[in-house]
Amino acid sequence: MIAHIGNVQNKILGQRAFQGKVREVRNNSTTSNNVVTYPTIITVSNEDLKLRPGMTADVSVLSDERGRFVLQDNEKTQVVAERLLQPQFCLRAGKRYDANATILPEAVAA
């Protein structure tokens, strides 16, 4: 899975975004003030050492599948792709939102 790490809550970083890979999403969530938090381990390039352990960030997680896929929209327009990026879930302020919208195109193996 690919993780887009944006909106890191730190005044020094501003709106800087990072790219990484999800290594683990733990099931042992905690709830505080009606916010459910899932500990998640993401590997990310941090050469300039701007990210620190324990920093809070909003994260969008995509699956990255390789192969041949036929994508079709609501108007029946088809496109063949060799890479399929699909949203899986996002974490906003520690709360998980699953990506199960009916608007997403359905992919069929080509």
PyMOL commands that set and color helices and strands:
alter all, ss='L'
color gray80, all
select strands_A, chain A and resi 2-6+18-25+30-32+35-37+40-44+58-72+78-92+95-98+106-109
alter strands_A, ss='S'
color yellow, strands_A
deselect
rebuild
show_as cartoon
